[in-house]
Amino acid sequence: MPRLSGADQRELQADKRLCYRGLAWAALRGAVGEQLRRYLDADAFAFLALEPATGLPVHAVHDWPSGMCEAAHQRALLASPAADFGRRALLHRRAHRIEHLVHAERASVDPYLTEVLRPFGYVHEVQVSCTCAGRVWGILHLTRRKGRDAFQASSLALLEGIAPHLTAGLRTAATRATLAASPGASVGMVVLGRGGGIELANDVALELLRGSTVGERQSRWVAIQTVAGLLGRVVDGDAVVVPALDLVDPIRGEVYQLRAERLRHSDGSTRDVVLIEPGRLATGGAVQPMLGLSSREADVAQAIVRGLATKEIATALGVSPHTVQTHVRHIFDKVGVGSRRALASILSGVRASS
């Protein structure tokens, strides 16, 4: 990677300041995405928040053309290396040109290139993976239209430099949103048409979706697109399991779980349904996926919030004090704190103010 120029160093510092300002989940992605789009002279950006446990998208902030985000999740998700985000945690680098993700021999058939980028007039793209502790928290897409030059190596070097700080900011924002959330009050249901659009929805789902956009740049509809898009690829006889997604709605301060099911009529025709069910309180096992904790680490974290000492935690969990201390070190690393007081402050302080 080339060394950063003076201008790139100043941009890196400006982006770092954004990452540590304590911005909310969506606001951080919007601010950084827009700033990097301008600095790197991209034509558009999309910044996806992922559920770390599955690497699947649950929320988007973007200025892509209408329909492009839907096409990406319905046609390319997990079907293209460029949209198989869970695998990014295995890669050494965090910033990738699209041609590094999709091999040249597959460029003519890859669904992300042929059904997402090119139909909407884009050719060049760089993606930044926000990865930590084997989890992927977000993906930033920066795209350029046909006729523009590809992103240079200096741009990738800048993005590599900002990626760890962006990941830290995202994890902190996701932690706060998760721990402050309460379960949704009712069950929503969305029936999807054959083209993947909404055919029917109950009042709960409609209310949730009506508040899902801010200037057409933010969308919780992405989580529905994700589970529905995966279900839409299941054919009769397939043993594919579509995972449930945990969705924290930062606007409403509620947590939901989304499940997709395929219903069959008596004549053999089918309809895909997405259920939006109240999620669990952000304690115990519900903390686990969003914070990237193991189930035992989540138990230890909750015990720390309750003020238990190491020996008390060890007795309660039936493990040695040494094991508890090992869990504590792992928790500190994953949540991004350096002391029990800081961990308890984040976990309990946010909940108390919600």
PyMOL commands that set and color helices and strands:
alter all, ss='L'
color gray80, all
select helices_A, chain A and resi 6-19+25-39+68-76+81-83+85-90+98-101+104-106+111-120+153-180+203-210+221-232+284-291+295-305+310-317+321-335+340-353
alter helices_A, ss='H'
color red, helices_A
select strands_A, chain A and resi 44-51+56-62+95-97+122-132+135-145+182-183+188-192+198-201+218-219+245-249+254-264+270-278
alter strands_A, ss='S'
color yellow, strands_A
deselect
rebuild
show_as cartoon
